């Protein structure tokens, strides 16, 4: 007769329980250390984005947009927020009232290609038949976004680097100790004799 739940023959000995615990503990500890290192890198990237003037909440929103399966969730959320903003008399335009379901398929394909281009997604991921109007629109959006992204990123990085250089130049010179007032009374005796 097979053993059932609670059958004493299935109970672990204290040594077996310890071995099983330590096995899982070690695996989880190892993964925790990997996660810590990855989180540290993520925080570093977020700090750099913030230093470059990017609003981190916008990054978080973008990540959410990039990963959401049902875009209507975000569209509806934006409509609700625009309505709530109206409660407080904020000058919110009609941007949140876009109806993406009415957007022409070719335009939507171009927009999706543009997004893929800005996200540096591989061009081979075109979800449309490359010979169709939508496929060509997607590829065009991807190509235009890649070119624009490269040019604008280069320009932005040059401006940020120039800003960093300017800020470094504006800092007071590091004290090398050569002009300390307390050193004036310690003149070199050989120089004083001359």
C-alpha positions in Angstrom: 0.0 0.0 0.0 1.5 3.4 -1.0 2.4 5.9 1.7 0.0 8.8 2.2 0.4 12.3 3.5 1.3 12.2 7.1 2.8 8.7 6.8 5.8 8.6 9.1 7.9 6.9 6.5 7.9 10.2 4.6 8.9 12.5 7.5 12.3 14.0 7.1 15.0 13.4 9.7 16.3 16.6 11.4 19.5 16.2 9.3 17.5 15.9 6.1 15.4 18.9 7.1 18.5 20.9 7.7 20.1 19.8 4.4 16.9 20.7 2.5 16.7 24.1 4.3 20.3 24.9 3.6 20.0 23.9 -0.1 17.1 26.4 -0.6 18.7 29.0 1.7 21.9 28.9 -0.4 20.1 29.2 -3.7 18.0 32.1 -2.5 21.0 33.8 -1.0 23.0 33.5 -4.2 20.1 34.9 -6.2 19.6 37.7 -3.7 23.2 38.8 -4.2 22.7 38.8 -8.0 19.5 40.9 -7.5 21.4 43.4 -5.2 24.1 43.9 -7.9 21.5 44.4 -10.6 19.5 46.8 -8.4 22.6 48.8 -7.7 23.2 49.1 -11.5 19.5 50.0 -12.0 19.8 52.8 -9.3 23.0 54.0 -11.0 21.2 54.3 -14.3 18.3 56.1 -12.7 20.6 58.6 -11.0 22.3 59.3 -14.3 18.9 59.9 -16.0 17.9 62.2 -13.1 21.3 64.1 -13.4 20.5 64.5 -17.1 17.2 66.2 -16.2 14.9 63.2 -16.8 11.9 63.0 -14.5 12.1 59.5 -13.0 8.3 59.2 -12.8 8.3 59.6 -16.5 10.7 56.7 -16.9 8.5 54.6 -14.7 5.5 55.6 -16.7 7.3 54.7 -19.9 8.3 51.3 -18.5 4.7 50.7 -17.7 3.6 51.7 -21.2 6.2 49.5 -22.7 5.1 46.4 -20.8 1.4 46.8 -20.7 -0.6 44.2 -22.6 -3.9 46.3 -22.9 -3.2 49.9 -24.0 -6.7 50.9 -23.2 -5.9 50.6 -19.5 -3.4 53.5 -19.8 -5.7 55.5 -22.2 -8.6 55.2 -19.8 -6.3 56.1 -16.9 -5.2 59.3 -18.7 -8.8 60.2 -19.4 -9.6 59.9 -15.8 -6.6 61.9 -14.7 -7.5 64.6 -17.2 -11.0 64.7 -15.7 -9.6 64.9 -12.2 -7.2 67.6 -13.3 -10.3 69.5 -14.5 -11.8 69.3 -11.0 -8.8 71.5 -9.9 -9.1 73.8 -12.9 -5.8 72.7 -14.4 -5.4 73.7 -18.0 -5.3 70.2 -19.4 -5.8 69.9 -23.1 -7.6 67.3 -25.1 -4.5 65.1 -25.7 -5.9 62.4 -23.4 -9.0 62.2 -25.5 -7.2 60.5 -28.4 -9.1 57.5 -29.7 -6.4 55.1 -30.8 -9.0 52.7 -32.1 -9.9 55.2 -34.8 -6.3 55.7 -35.9 -5.7 54.4 -39.4 -3.9 51.1 -39.4 -0.9 52.4 -41.5 -0.5 55.4 -39.1 -0.7 53.1 -36.1 1.9 50.8 -37.7 4.2 53.7 -38.3 3.8 54.8 -34.7 4.6 51.3 -33.5 7.7 51.2 -35.7 8.8 54.6 -34.4 8.5 53.3 -30.8 10.5 50.2 -31.7 13.1 52.4 -33.3 13.4 54.6 -30.2 13.6 51.5 -28.0 16.4 50.2 -30.2 14.4 47.0 -30.9 15.8 44.9 -33.7 14.4 45.8 -37.2 13.7 42.2 -37.8 10.9 42.3 -35.3 8.5 44.1 -37.7 5.2 42.4 -36.8 3.7 43.1 -40.2 4.4 41.6 -43.6 7.3 43.7 -44.9 5.6 44.0 -48.3 2.3 45.3 -46.9 1.5 49.0 -46.4 1.6 48.5 -42.6 4.9 46.6 -42.8 6.5 49.4 -44.9 5.0 52.0 -42.5 6.5 50.2 -39.5 9.9 50.0 -41.1 9.8 53.6 -42.1 8.8 54.7 -38.6 11.6 52.5 -37.2 14.3 53.9 -39.5 13.3 57.5 -39.0 13.3 57.0 -35.2 16.7 55.4 -35.3 18.2 58.3 -37.3 16.5 60.9 -35.1 17.5 59.1 -31.9 21.1 58.9 -33.0 21.3 62.6 -34.0 19.5 63.8 -30.9 21.3 61.6 -28.5 24.6 62.7 -29.8 23.6 66.4 -29.5 22.1 65.8 -26.0 25.3 64.0 -24.8 27.5 66.8 -26.1 25.4 69.4 -24.3 25.4 67.4 -21.1 29.2 66.9 -21.3 29.8 70.6 -21.9 27.5 71.4 -18.9 29.6 69.0 -16.7 32.8 70.5 -17.9 31.5 74.0 -17.2 30.3 73.0 -13.7 33.7 71.5 -13.0 35.4 74.7 -14.2 33.1 76.8 -11.9 34.2 74.9 -8.8 36.8 76.6 -6.7 40.3 75.3 -7.5 41.4 72.5 -5.2 43.5 73.7 -2.3 47.0 72.4 -3.0 48.4 74.1 0.2 50.8 76.4 -1.6 49.1 79.6 -0.6 48.4 78.8 3.1 48.7 82.1 5.1 50.2 80.1 8.1 53.2 79.2 5.9 54.2 82.9 5.5 55.9 83.0 8.9 57.9 79.9 8.1 60.2 81.5 5.5 63.2 79.5 4.3 66.2 80.7 6.4 68.4 80.6 3.4 66.1 83.0 1.5 66.0 85.3 4.5 69.8 85.6 4.6 69.9 86.8 1.0 
